[in-house]
Amino acid sequence: MTENEKKHVPWFLYPFWLIWRLVVLIIQATGRLVGAILGLVLMIVGVVVSLTVVGAVVGIPLVIFGFMLIVRSLF
């Protein structure tokens, strides 16, 4: 059985299935929001650390990692 196939939910379990889907949707949205905020914070910290020449070694990868985290959270 593949992931694309929809499973049949019995009619008497349908209310519980709907509640479960709502909980999963809320958790996914919260996780994406936390990921985007964390990515933004990492980008800001990376820019601040990169203001010094020595800190650029750590700051530039932080900015890149923060950007990749934001992109992953959005798509």
Backbone as JSON Lines, residues from 0, in Angstrom:
{"i":0,"aa":"M","n":[0.84,-1.17,0.0],"ca":[0.0,0.0,0.0],"c":[0.89,1.25,0.0]}
{"i":1,"aa":"T","n":[0.59,2.2,-0.82],"ca":[1.41,3.41,-0.9],"c":[0.82,4.51,-0.01]}
{"i":2,"aa":"E","n":[1.61,5.56,0.17],"ca":[1.15,6.67,1.01],"c":[0.05,7.5,0.34]}
{"i":3,"aa":"N","n":[-0.02,7.45,-0.97],"ca":[-1.0,8.27,-1.68],"c":[-2.42,7.71,-1.6]}
{"i":4,"aa":"E","n":[-2.54,6.44,-1.28],"ca":[-3.87,5.85,-1.18],"c":[-4.54,6.31,0.1]}
{"i":5,"aa":"K","n":[-5.8,6.7,-0.01],"ca":[-6.55,7.14,1.16],"c":[-7.16,5.94,1.86]}
{"i":6,"aa":"K","n":[-7.06,5.97,3.17],"ca":[-7.64,4.88,3.95],"c":[-9.09,5.2,4.26]}
{"i":7,"aa":"H","n":[-9.89,4.18,4.25],"ca":[-11.31,4.33,4.55],"c":[-11.51,4.43,6.06]}
{"i":8,"aa":"V","n":[-12.23,5.47,6.48],"ca":[-12.52,5.67,7.9],"c":[-13.97,5.27,8.13]}
{"i":9,"aa":"P","n":[-14.22,4.36,9.06],"ca":[-15.6,3.98,9.35],"c":[-16.41,5.19,9.85]}
{"i":10,"aa":"W","n":[-17.68,5.2,9.55],"ca":[-18.51,6.36,9.85],"c":[-18.57,6.66,11.34]}
{"i":11,"aa":"F","n":[-18.51,5.65,12.2],"ca":[-18.61,5.9,13.64],"c":[-17.3,6.45,14.22]}
{"i":12,"aa":"L","n":[-16.19,6.34,13.5],"ca":[-14.92,6.9,13.95],"c":[-14.6,8.25,13.31]}
{"i":13,"aa":"Y","n":[-15.46,8.71,12.42],"ca":[-15.21,9.94,11.67],"c":[-15.03,11.17,12.57]}
{"i":14,"aa":"P","n":[-15.83,11.38,13.63],"ca":[-15.6,12.55,14.49],"c":[-14.21,12.53,15.15]}
{"i":15,"aa":"F","n":[-13.76,11.35,15.59],"ca":[-12.44,11.25,16.2],"c":[-11.34,11.5,15.17]}
{"i":16,"aa":"W","n":[-11.57,11.03,13.95],"ca":[-10.6,11.24,12.89],"c":[-10.48,12.73,12.56]}
{"i":17,"aa":"L","n":[-11.6,13.44,12.53],"ca":[-11.57,14.88,12.27],"c":[-10.83,15.64,13.37]}
{"i":18,"aa":"I","n":[-11.07,15.27,14.62],"ca":[-10.37,15.91,15.73],"c":[-8.87,15.64,15.62]}
{"i":19,"aa":"W","n":[-8.51,14.41,15.29],"ca":[-7.09,14.07,15.16],"c":[-6.43,14.86,14.04]}
{"i":20,"aa":"R","n":[-7.11,15.01,12.91],"ca":[-6.56,15.78,11.79],"c":[-6.39,17.26,12.17]}
{"i":21,"aa":"L","n":[-7.32,17.8,12.96],"ca":[-7.22,19.18,13.42],"c":[-6.01,19.36,14.33]}
{"i":22,"aa":"V","n":[-5.79,18.42,15.23],"ca":[-4.63,18.48,16.14],"c":[-3.33,18.41,15.34]}
{"i":23,"aa":"V","n":[-3.27,17.52,14.36],"ca":[-2.07,17.39,13.53],"c":[-1.82,18.68,12.76]}
{"i":24,"aa":"L","n":[-2.86,19.29,12.23],"ca":[-2.72,20.54,11.49],"c":[-2.18,21.66,12.38]}
{"i":25,"aa":"I","n":[-2.69,21.75,13.6],"ca":[-2.23,22.78,14.54],"c":[-0.76,22.56,14.9]}
{"i":26,"aa":"I","n":[-0.37,21.32,15.15],"ca":[1.02,21.03,15.5],"c":[1.95,21.33,14.32]}
{"i":27,"aa":"Q","n":[1.54,21.01,13.12],"ca":[2.37,21.3,11.94],"c":[2.53,22.8,11.75]}
{"i":28,"aa":"A","n":[1.45,23.56,11.9],"ca":[1.53,25.01,11.73],"c":[2.4,25.64,12.8]}
{"i":29,"aa":"T","n":[2.3,25.16,14.03],"ca":[3.13,25.68,15.11],"c":[4.59,25.37,14.86]}
{"i":30,"aa":"G","n":[4.89,24.17,14.42],"ca":[6.27,23.79,14.12],"c":[6.86,24.64,13.02]}
{"i":31,"aa":"R","n":[6.09,24.93,12.0],"ca":[6.58,25.78,10.91],"c":[6.83,27.2,11.39]}
{"i":32,"aa":"L","n":[5.95,27.71,12.24],"ca":[6.12,29.06,12.77],"c":[7.37,29.14,13.64]}
{"i":33,"aa":"V","n":[7.57,28.15,14.5],"ca":[8.76,28.13,15.35],"c":[10.03,28.02,14.5]}
{"i":34,"aa":"G","n":[10.0,27.21,13.45],"ca":[11.15,27.09,12.56],"c":[11.47,28.39,11.86]}
{"i":35,"aa":"A","n":[10.45,29.1,11.39],"ca":[10.67,30.38,10.72],"c":[11.23,31.42,11.68]}
{"i":36,"aa":"I","n":[10.71,31.47,12.88],"ca":[11.2,32.45,13.87],"c":[12.63,32.11,14.27]}
{"i":37,"aa":"L","n":[12.94,30.84,14.46],"ca":[14.3,30.43,14.8],"c":[15.27,30.76,13.67]}
{"i":38,"aa":"G","n":[14.85,30.56,12.43],"ca":[15.69,30.91,11.29],"c":[15.96,32.4,11.23]}
{"i":39,"aa":"L","n":[14.95,33.21,11.51],"ca":[15.14,34.67,11.5],"c":[16.11,35.09,12.6]}
{"i":40,"aa":"V","n":[15.97,34.5,13.78],"ca":[16.88,34.82,14.89],"c":[18.31,34.42,14.53]}
{"i":41,"aa":"L","n":[18.49,33.25,13.94],"ca":[19.83,32.83,13.55],"c":[20.43,33.74,12.49]}
{"i":42,"aa":"M","n":[19.6,34.22,11.57],"ca":[20.11,35.16,10.57],"c":[20.55,36.47,11.22]}
{"i":43,"aa":"I","n":[19.77,36.98,12.14],"ca":[20.12,38.23,12.81],"c":[21.41,38.05,13.62]}
{"i":44,"aa":"V","n":[21.51,36.97,14.36],"ca":[22.73,36.7,15.14],"c":[23.93,36.54,14.21]}
{"i":45,"aa":"G","n":[23.74,35.88,13.1],"ca":[24.82,35.71,12.14],"c":[25.31,37.03,11.57]}
{"i":46,"aa":"V","n":[24.4,37.93,11.28],"ca":[24.79,39.25,10.77],"c":[25.53,40.03,11.84]}
{"i":47,"aa":"V","n":[25.06,39.99,13.07],"ca":[25.71,40.72,14.16],"c":[27.11,40.16,14.42]}
{"i":48,"aa":"V","n":[27.24,38.85,14.41],"ca":[28.56,38.24,14.63],"c":[29.49,38.53,13.46]}
{"i":49,"aa":"S","n":[28.95,38.64,12.26],"ca":[29.77,38.87,11.07],"c":[30.3,40.3,10.98]}
{"i":50,"aa":"L","n":[29.9,41.17,11.85],"ca":[30.39,42.54,11.81],"c":[31.88,42.62,12.11]}
{"i":51,"aa":"T","n":[32.42,41.63,12.79],"ca":[33.86,41.56,13.0],"c":[34.46,40.58,12.01]}
{"i":52,"aa":"V","n":[35.71,40.79,11.65],"ca":[36.35,39.92,10.67],"c":[36.51,38.5,11.22]}
{"i":53,"aa":"V","n":[36.88,38.4,12.48],"ca":[37.06,37.08,13.09],"c":[35.72,36.35,13.22]}
{"i":54,"aa":"G","n":[34.66,37.08,13.53],"ca":[33.35,36.47,13.7],"c":[32.71,36.04,12.4]}
{"i":55,"aa":"A","n":[33.24,36.49,11.27],"ca":[32.65,36.12,9.97],"c":[32.75,34.62,9.72]}
{"i":56,"aa":"V","n":[33.74,33.98,10.33],"ca":[33.9,32.54,10.16],"c":[32.69,31.79,10.73]}
{"i":57,"aa":"V","n":[32.14,32.31,11.81],"ca":[30.97,31.69,12.43],"c":[29.68,32.33,11.92]}
{"i":58,"aa":"G","n":[29.7,33.63,11.66],"ca":[28.5,34.38,11.3],"c":[27.91,34.02,9.95]}
{"i":59,"aa":"I","n":[28.76,33.85,8.96],"ca":[28.27,33.54,7.61],"c":[27.56,32.19,7.56]}
{"i":60,"aa":"P","n":[28.11,31.12,8.16],"ca":[27.34,29.88,8.19],"c":[26.03,29.99,8.98]}
{"i":61,"aa":"L","n":[26.01,30.83,10.03],"ca":[24.76,31.05,10.77],"c":[23.7,31.71,9.88]}
{"i":62,"aa":"V","n":[24.12,32.69,9.1],"ca":[23.17,33.35,8.19],"c":[22.65,32.35,7.16]}
{"i":63,"aa":"I","n":[23.54,31.55,6.59],"ca":[23.13,30.56,5.59],"c":[22.18,29.53,6.21]}
{"i":64,"aa":"F","n":[22.53,29.03,7.4],"ca":[21.67,28.05,8.06],"c":[20.3,28.65,8.41]}
{"i":65,"aa":"G","n":[20.28,29.9,8.89],"ca":[19.02,30.57,9.2],"c":[18.15,30.74,7.97]}
{"i":66,"aa":"F","n":[18.78,31.1,6.85],"ca":[18.02,31.26,5.6],"c":[17.44,29.93,5.14]}
{"i":67,"aa":"M","n":[18.26,28.89,5.21],"ca":[17.76,27.56,4.8],"c":[16.62,27.1,5.7]}
{"i":68,"aa":"L","n":[16.69,27.43,6.99],"ca":[15.62,27.05,7.91],"c":[14.32,27.79,7.59]}
{"i":69,"aa":"I","n":[14.44,29.06,7.23],"ca":[13.24,29.83,6.86],"c":[12.63,29.27,5.58]}
{"i":70,"aa":"V","n":[13.47,28.98,4.59],"ca":[12.96,28.42,3.33],"c":[12.27,27.08,3.59]}
{"i":71,"aa":"R","n":[12.86,26.25,4.45],"ca":[12.25,24.95,4.77],"c":[10.92,25.13,5.5]}
{"i":72,"aa":"S","n":[10.83,26.14,6.35],"ca":[9.59,26.36,7.08],"c":[8.48,26.88,6.18]}
{"i":73,"aa":"L","n":[8.83,27.63,5.16],"ca":[7.81,28.2,4.28],"c":[7.33,27.21,3.23]}
{"i":74,"aa":"F","n":[8.19,26.31,2.77],"ca":[7.82,25.41,1.69],"c":[7.89,24.01,2.1]}
